[in-house]
Amino acid sequence: MPKKKVKRAAKRKPARRAAKSKKSRKAKPKPGQPGKVDTYNFLADKIPITINIYSKKGDFVPTYEVTIQAISENTEVILENIRKELVKQVNLGIVDITETKKSGMIEESFKTTIEILIKKYFPDADEETIEFLSGYLVQRSLGLGQIEILMHDESLEEIAINRADEPVWVYHRRHGWLRTTIILQNEDQIRHYAAMIGRRVGRQITILEPLMDANLSTGDRVNATLSPVSLKGNTITLRKFASKPWTITDFIAKGSVDTETAALVWLGVQYEMSMIIAGGTASGKTSMLNVVSNFFPPNQRIISIEDTHELQLPKFLHWIPLVTRLPNTEGKGGITMLDLLVNSLRMRPDRVVFGEIRRKAEAEVLFEAIHTGHSVYATFHANNVAEAITRLTSPPINVPTTMMPAISMIIVQYRNRRTGLRKTFQVAEILESGGASVLKQLDMKSGNLRNASRSKAVVKNLQLYTGLSPREISKDLKQKESILKWMVKNNINTVDSVGRVVAEYYTNLPNLLSYVRSNKPFE
C-alpha cells in the first residue's frame, strides 16, 4: 500500500508489513512471558503469522502463541464485527466450503458481500488490503478456522484437539508438545470440523459411528472421536504430512546417521538386498524408508503400498504408488494392504516398498515376493533387531526361521522421547541360521554409530552374486562415502536432486566423480 494511504487509513485498517522469512529471532519480552523459547514467522494463505513459544512460571509445558502480524487489536475487533454481520447477511454460520476452497474460489454471493462490508468499514483500503482482509475473514468464518493457521506451520508434526474447554495442543519438531493459545468455541464446533473433514474423503462420523480414521488428499492423517466414546469431549488428531520429505543428506546433516552407515545401506540397495526398517512409534521408520528409496536406480519399476501416502520418490523414477481404501458405511469396497501386495506382484515390479508389516498374511506374501525375485523394503514395529526377529518368527506373524535370510538387512530407528531426537539405532545383517549380527550400534553416550562386528552374510552374498572381492567392496563403500559427503557439503537435499545424483551414479559414474573430486556443485 502506498505510504499516503497508510497514513489516512491508519486508524481504521491494518498497516501492511511484508512477512519476514521463517527464521528464529529475538522478540521483545511481554509481561507474563519470562522464558522466551523461540520466535518465527510464516505465511498462511498470504496472511503473515508470528509464532512465539515461551514458558510461564508454574507451567510444565511451554505455550505456543499465534499472532497475526498485520492486524492490530482495534482492527481485529472491527473484523470480528464484519464477520458477525457477514454471517447474518449470507446466512452461512459455520459452513463447509471444502470443494470451493479446493478450487481456490469463494461463492460469488459470499465474495461480493465480504467486499462490500470491508469497503464500508475501511473506505480507504486498496485492492491488496481488501484481498488480505478477505482472506483473513474467510479463514475465520469458513473451513477449519484457526486450525488452518496451524496446518500451514511446517514446524508442526501433530495437531491435537482434546475438548472444547482445553487449548489446542501441537507437537513441534524442535520443542515437542506445546499448549497453544487457540481454544475452540464448543463441542459442536469440534464435531462440525470432524464431519467436514470426513466429507472431504467420503467418510462420516456420527453417534452411531463415533470413530473416524481418514487420510486427506494432502497426505495428512486425521483421527476423530465423539463423546461419550471420548469421555471428556470430542477429539481431533491431525498428523501433518511433511512438505519436504527427508533425504539421506538431511539424515547425515542432522546427525541421524553417518556417511559410513549410509554408504553400507546404499550398497545393499544397489545390489537389490531386501531390508526391513524397524523402530518404535514416531521413530522415523517411514522417513528412513524414504531415504532408502533415494538409492533406487532409474531403470527399474517400483511399486509402493501404503495406508497413508507418505513416500516421495524422485519424479523421474518408474514408480507406481498404491494406497489402501477404507470400506464404506456398509462395510463394502475396502482395499487392504494385502490386496494391493498380491496385486502388485502381477505388475512386474523390480522393487516393492511396503508401508508396514502387521499381519501373518502380509508377511507370507512379502517373503514369497522376495523368494520369487523381487527386492522388498518394509517397515515394522520393534525397538531393536532381536525384538524384530522375535516378533517376525513368533505368533501371530510366525514367519519360519528358515525364511528369515531372505531379508538381508534390518535397520532400527530410535527416538529419544525426552529430546525428540531421532537416530539410526542399529544396522544388522541376517545370517544363514536366521539369527542376526549387528554391524552398527548407536553409542548412547557419544550419540555416534559404532562398528559392532564385521560383516559375514552381506559380504559373502555380494561376493557370491557379484564376484566382488572384499577389497573391491571396501573401495566401493569409500567411493559412496565421498559422494555422500559432497552432497551434504553442496546442500543437495531434495528428493529430486538426490535422485538425480544417484541416477548419475548408476548411468555416468565418471562424470559424477569429476564433480566430487573438484568439489563443484552438480550442474
C-alpha positions in Angstrom: 0.0 0.0 0.0 1.4 3.5 -0.8 2.6 5.4 2.2 0.0 8.2 1.9 -2.8 5.6 2.0 -1.3 4.0 5.1 -1.4 7.3 6.9 -5.0 8.1 6.0 -6.2 4.6 6.9 -4.0 4.0 10.0 -6.8 4.5 12.5 -9.2 2.1 10.7 -7.2 -0.5 8.9 -4.1 -2.5 9.5 -0.7 -1.3 8.4 0.7 -3.9 6.0 4.0 -5.4 6.6 6.0 -7.8 4.5 6.3 -11.2 6.2 9.8 -11.9 7.2 11.5 -15.2 6.3 10.8 -18.1 8.6 13.9 -17.7 10.9 14.1 -17.6 14.6 14.7 -14.2 16.0 14.7 -12.4 19.4 11.4 -10.9 20.4 10.6 -8.2 23.0 9.6 -9.8 26.3 6.0 -9.4 27.3 4.5 -9.4 30.8 3.9 -12.9 32.0 6.3 -14.3 29.4 9.6 -14.6 31.3 11.0 -17.5 29.3 11.1 -16.9 25.6 12.0 -20.1 23.8 11.6 -19.4 20.1 10.0 -17.0 17.6 9.5 -17.3 13.9 7.2 -16.2 11.0 5.4 -17.9 8.1 2.5 -17.2 5.7 -0.9 -18.8 6.0 -2.9 -18.1 2.8 -1.0 -14.8 2.3 -1.6 -13.8 6.0 1.7 -13.1 7.9 1.8 -15.1 11.1 4.1 -14.8 14.0 4.7 -17.7 16.4 6.0 -17.0 19.9 7.0 -20.0 22.1 7.5 -19.2 25.7 7.4 -20.8 29.1 5.5 -19.3 32.0 6.4 -19.7 35.7 4.4 -22.6 37.1 3.7 -24.2 33.7 5.1 -27.6 32.9 4.6 -27.2 29.2 5.7 -24.2 27.0 3.0 -22.1 25.3 2.7 -21.8 21.5 1.2 -18.3 20.8 -0.3 -17.4 17.4 -0.2 -13.7 16.4 -1.3 -12.2 13.1 1.3 -9.6 12.4 -0.5 -7.1 10.2 -3.7 -6.8 12.3 -3.9 -4.6 15.4 -6.2 -5.3 18.3 -8.6 -2.5 17.1 -8.6 -3.8 13.6 -9.4 -7.3 14.9 -12.4 -6.0 16.8 -13.7 -4.4 13.6 -13.1 -7.5 11.6 -15.0 -9.6 14.2 -18.0 -7.2 13.8 -17.7 -7.7 10.0 -17.7 -11.4 10.4 -20.8 -11.4 12.6 -22.6 -9.1 10.1 -21.4 -11.3 7.2 -22.8 -14.5 8.9 -26.2 -12.7 9.3 -26.3 -11.4 5.7 -25.2 -14.5 3.9 -26.8 -16.9 6.5 -23.8 -19.3 6.5 -22.8 -19.7 10.1 -20.1 -22.3 10.2 -20.3 -23.8 6.8 -18.3 -26.3 4.7 -16.9 -24.9 1.5 -14.3 -27.7 1.1 -14.8 -28.2 -2.6 -15.0 -24.4 -3.2 -11.8 -23.8 -1.4 -10.1 -26.7 -3.1 -10.5 -24.9 -6.5 -9.3 -21.6 -5.0 -12.7 -19.8 -5.3 -15.3 -18.5 -3.0 -19.0 -18.5 -3.7 -19.9 -15.3 -5.6 -22.6 -14.1 -3.1 -20.2 -14.5 -0.2 -17.3 -12.8 -2.0 -19.5 -9.8 -3.1 -20.8 -9.4 0.5 -17.4 -9.6 2.1 -16.0 -6.9 -0.2 -19.0 -4.5 0.4 -18.6 -4.9 4.2 -14.8 -4.3 4.1 -15.2 -1.1 2.0 -17.9 0.0 4.4 -15.6 -0.3 7.4 -12.3 0.5 5.6 -13.2 3.1 2.9 -9.6 3.9 2.1 -8.4 0.3 1.6 -6.7 -0.6 -1.7 -7.2 -3.8 -3.6 -4.3 -5.5 -1.9 -5.6 -4.8 1.6 -9.1 -5.9 0.6 -7.7 -9.2 -0.6 -5.7 -9.6 2.6 -8.7 -8.8 4.8 -11.0 -11.1 2.7 -8.6 -14.0 3.2 -8.5 -13.3 6.9 -12.3 -13.3 7.2 -12.6 -16.5 5.1 -10.1 -18.2 7.4 -12.0 -17.1 10.5 -15.5 -17.9 9.1 -15.1 -21.0 6.9 -13.2 -24.2 6.8 -11.3 -25.1 9.9 -10.9 -21.6 11.2 -7.7 -21.0 13.3 -6.7 -24.7 12.9 -5.9 -23.9 9.3 -3.2 -21.5 10.6 -1.6 -24.4 12.4 -1.8 -26.5 9.3 0.5 -24.0 7.5 3.2 -24.2 10.1 5.8 -26.6 8.7 7.5 -27.0 12.1 4.4 -28.9 13.4 4.0 -32.7 13.2 0.8 -33.1 15.1 -2.3 -31.0 16.0 -4.4 -32.3 18.8 -7.9 -31.1 19.8 -8.8 -32.8 23.1 -12.0 -31.0 24.0 -13.6 -27.5 23.8 -12.6 -26.2 27.2 -8.9 -27.0 26.7 -6.4 -25.2 24.4 -5.4 -27.0 21.2 -2.1 -28.9 21.6 0.6 -29.2 18.9 3.7 -31.4 18.6 6.6 -29.2 17.4 9.6 -30.7 15.6 12.1 -28.9 17.8 10.2 -28.4 21.1 7.9 -31.4 21.4 4.4 -31.0 22.8 3.2 -27.4 23.3 -0.1 -25.9 24.5 -1.4 -23.3 22.1 -3.4 -20.1 22.7 -6.2 -21.4 20.5 -9.4 -22.5 22.1 -12.4 -23.7 20.1 -15.9 -22.3 20.9 -17.7 -25.5 22.0 -18.1 -29.2 21.4 -20.4 -28.6 18.4 -17.6 -26.8 16.6 -15.2 -29.8 17.1 -18.0 -32.1 15.9 -18.6 -29.9 12.8 -14.8 -29.8 12.0 -14.7 -33.7 12.2 -17.7 -34.1 10.0 -16.3 -31.6 7.5 -13.0 -33.5 7.3 -14.9 -36.7 6.9 -16.9 -35.3 3.9 -13.6 -34.4 2.2 -12.7 -38.0 1.9 -16.2 -39.6 1.7 -16.3 -40.7 5.4 -18.8 -39.8 8.1 -18.7 -39.6 11.9 -21.9 -39.8 13.8 -23.2 -41.0 17.2 -23.6 -44.5 15.7 -20.1 -44.3 14.2 -18.2 -42.2 16.7 -14.7 -43.2 15.4 -13.1 -41.9 12.2 -9.7 -42.5 10.7 -9.1 -40.7 7.4 -6.4 -39.6 5.0 -6.6 -36.3 3.3 -5.6 -35.6 -0.3 -2.7 -33.6 1.1 -1.3 -36.7 2.8 -2.3 -35.5 6.3 -3.8 -38.2 8.5 -6.9 -37.4 10.7 -8.4 -39.3 13.6 -11.5 -38.1 15.3 -13.7 -39.4 18.2 -17.0 -38.2 19.5 -18.3 -38.1 23.1 -19.2 -40.2 25.0 -16.6 -42.6 23.5 -14.0 -40.0 24.4 -15.2 -39.2 28.0 -14.1 -35.6 28.3 -15.3 -34.3 24.9 -14.9 -34.6 21.1 -11.4 -35.0 19.8 -9.5 -34.5 16.5 -5.9 -35.5 15.9 -4.2 -34.3 12.7 -0.8 -35.8 11.8 0.7 -33.5 9.2 2.4 -34.7 6.1 5.9 -33.3 5.7 6.0 -30.7 3.0 9.7 -31.6 2.3 10.4 -35.3 2.6 13.6 -36.4 4.3 16.6 -37.4 2.2 19.8 -39.1 3.0 21.6 -35.7 3.1 19.1 -34.5 5.7 19.8 -37.5 7.8 23.6 -37.1 7.6 23.4 -33.3 8.2 21.2 -33.8 11.3 23.4 -36.5 12.7 20.7 -39.2 12.4 23.1 -41.4 10.5 26.8 -41.2 9.4 28.2 -41.4 5.9 29.8 -44.9 6.6 26.4 -46.4 7.6 24.6 -44.6 4.8 27.1 -46.0 2.3 26.5 -49.5 3.6 22.8 -49.1 3.1 23.3 -47.7 -0.4 25.5 -50.7 -1.3 22.7 -53.1 -0.1 20.0 -51.2 -2.1 22.2 -51.1 -5.2 22.6 -54.9 -5.2 18.9 -55.5 -4.5 19.2 -56.7 -1.0 15.8 -56.7 0.8 15.5 -54.6 4.0 13.2 -54.1 7.0 13.2 -50.7 8.8 12.1 -51.3 12.4 11.5 -48.9 15.3 9.0 -47.6 17.8 6.2 -45.2 17.1 7.3 -41.9 15.5 10.9 -43.1 15.5 11.4 -42.2 11.8 10.7 -45.6 10.2 8.8 -44.1 7.2 11.4 -41.3 6.9 14.2 -43.9 6.7 12.1 -45.9 4.2 12.0 -42.7 2.0 15.8 -42.3 2.5 16.4 -45.9 1.4 14.2 -45.3 -1.6 16.6 -42.4 -2.6 19.0 -45.1 -3.7 16.8 -46.9 -6.3 18.2 -46.9 -9.8 16.2 -45.2 -12.6 15.8 -48.2 -14.8 13.7 -50.3 -12.5 9.9 -50.5 -11.8 9.0 -49.6 -8.3 5.6 -50.3 -6.6 4.9 -48.7 -3.2 2.0 -49.8 -1.0 0.8 -47.6 1.9 -2.1 -46.9 4.2 -1.2 -43.2 4.1 0.6 -41.8 1.1 3.8 -40.6 2.7 6.6 -41.8 0.4 8.0 -39.3 -2.1 10.4 -40.7 -4.7 12.2 -38.7 -7.5 9.7 -37.8 -10.2 11.7 -39.4 -13.0 11.7 -42.9 -11.4 9.4 -45.6 -12.8 7.2 -45.5 -9.7 3.6 -46.7 -9.1 2.3 -45.6 -5.7 -0.7 -47.6 -4.4 -2.8 -46.7 -1.3 -5.4 -48.7 0.7 -9.1 -47.7 0.8 -11.3 -48.0 3.8 -14.7 -49.7 3.4 -17.9 -47.6 3.1 -20.6 -47.3 5.7 -22.0 -50.7 4.6 -18.6 -52.3 5.1 -18.0 -52.8 1.4 -15.4 -51.6 -1.1 -12.4 -51.7 1.3 -8.9 -52.4 -0.2 -6.3 -53.7 2.2 -2.5 -53.7 2.0 -2.6 -57.4 1.4 -4.9 -56.9 -1.5 -2.5 -54.4 -3.0 0.5 -56.5 -2.2 -0.9 -59.6 -4.0 -1.9 -57.4 -7.0 1.5 -55.6 -7.1 3.2 -58.9 -7.9 1.2 -59.1 -11.1 2.5 -55.7 -12.1 6.1 -56.9 -12.8 7.9 -54.8 -10.1 11.6 -54.9 -9.6 11.2 -53.4 -6.1 8.2 -53.4 -3.7 8.1 -50.8 -1.0 5.6 -51.9 1.7 4.3 -49.4 4.3 4.2 -51.7 7.4 4.1 -55.4 8.1 1.3 -56.1 10.6 -0.2 -59.5 9.9 0.8 -63.0 9.1 -0.8 -63.0 5.7 1.2 -59.8 4.7 4.5 -61.3 5.9 3.8 -64.5 4.0 3.2 -62.7 0.7 6.1 -60.4 1.3 8.6 -63.2 1.9 7.1 -65.1 -1.1 7.8 -61.9 -3.2 11.4 -62.0 -2.1 11.8 -65.6 -3.0 10.3 -65.0 -6.5 13.0 -62.4 -7.3 11.7 -59.1 -6.0 13.5 -56.7 -3.7 11.3 -55.7 -0.8 11.6 -52.8 1.6 9.1 -52.6 4.5 8.7 -51.0 8.0 7.9 -53.0 11.2 7.3 -52.1 14.8 10.2 -53.3 17.0 12.6 -51.5 19.3 15.8 -53.4 18.3 17.0 -56.1 16.0 16.5 -59.0 18.4 12.9 -57.9 19.1 12.2 -57.6 15.4 13.3 -61.2 14.7 11.4 -62.5 17.7 8.2 -60.7 16.6 8.5 -61.9 13.0 9.2 -65.5 13.9 6.7 -65.8 16.7 2.8 -65.8 16.7 0.8 -64.2 15.3 3.1 -63.4 12.4 5.0 -66.6 12.7 7.5 -66.4 9.7 9.6 -69.6 9.7 13.2 -69.0 10.9 14.4 -70.7 7.7 12.9 -67.9 5.6 14.5 -65.1 7.6 17.7 -64.9 5.5 15.6 -63.6 2.6 15.8 -60.3 4.5 19.4 -59.2 4.1 19.4 -56.3 6.4 17.4 -54.8 9.3 17.7 -51.1 10.1 16.4 -49.9 13.5 15.4 -46.3 14.2 15.3 -44.8 17.6 13.6 -41.8 19.1 14.6 -40.1 22.3 11.3 -39.0 23.8 13.0 -36.5 26.2 14.8 -34.6 23.5 12.8 -35.6 20.4 16.0 -36.6 18.5 15.7 -39.5 16.0 18.7 -41.6 15.1 19.6 -44.8 13.5 20.0 -47.2 16.4 21.2 -50.5 14.8 22.1 -51.9 11.4 22.2 -55.7 11.2 22.6 -58.5 8.7 20.6 -61.7 8.8 22.7 -64.8 9.0 22.1 -68.2 7.3 20.8 -69.6 10.6 18.0 -66.9 10.7 19.6 -65.0 13.5 21.1 -61.5 13.3 24.5 -60.0 13.6 24.6 -56.3 14.5 27.0 -54.4 12.3 26.4 -50.9 13.6 25.3 -49.9 17.1 24.4 -46.4 18.4 26.6 -45.4 21.3 24.1 -43.6 23.6 26.8 -41.5 25.4 28.5 -40.1 22.3 25.5 -40.2 20.0 27.6 -41.9 17.3 27.2 -45.2 15.5 30.0 -47.6 16.3 31.2 -50.8 14.5 29.8 -53.7 16.4 31.1 -56.6 14.3 32.5 -57.5 10.9 30.0 -58.4 8.1 29.6 -62.1 7.3 26.4 -62.6 5.3 26.3 -59.3 3.3 29.9 -59.5 2.1 29.5 -63.2 1.4 26.4 -62.7 -0.7 28.0 -59.8 -2.6 31.0 -62.0 -3.4 28.7 -64.8 -4.4 26.4 -62.9 -6.7 28.6 -60.1 -8.0 32.1 -61.5 -7.9 33.4 -58.5 -6.0 36.3 -59.1 -3.7 36.4 -57.7 -0.1 38.9 -55.1 -1.3 36.6 -54.0 -4.1 33.6 -53.8 -1.7 35.6 -51.7 0.7 36.7 -49.4 -2.2 33.1 -49.1 -3.4 31.9 -48.1 0.1 34.7 -45.4 0.4 33.6 -44.0 -3.0 30.0 -43.8 -1.9 31.0 -42.1 1.3 32.9 -39.4 -0.7 29.8 -38.8 -2.8 27.6 -38.5 0.2 29.9 -36.0 1.9 30.0 -34.0 -1.3 26.2 -34.0 -1.4 26.0 -32.7 2.1 28.6 -30.0 1.5 26.7 -28.8 -1.6 23.3 -28.9 0.2 21.8 -31.4 -2.3 18.9 -32.3 -0.1 15.6 -32.5 -2.1 14.2 -35.8 -3.3 14.7 -34.9 -6.9 18.2 -33.5 -6.6 19.4 -36.5 -4.5 17.6 -38.8 -7.0 19.4 -37.1 -9.9 22.9 -37.7 -8.3 22.0 -41.3 -7.6 20.8 -41.8 -11.2 24.0 -40.2 -12.4 26.0 -42.7 -10.2 24.3 -45.6 -12.0 24.4 -44.2 -15.5 27.5 -42.0 -15.7 29.8 -42.5 -12.7 33.0 -40.9 -14.2 31.1 -37.7 -14.8 29.7 -37.6 -11.3 33.1 -38.4 -9.8 34.7 -35.4 -11.7 32.3 -33.1 -9.8 33.0 -34.8 -6.5 36.8 -34.7 -6.9 36.8 -31.0 -7.9 34.2 -30.3 -5.2 32.0 -28.4 -7.6 28.2 -28.2 -7.4 26.3 -30.5 -9.7 25.0 -28.8 -12.9 
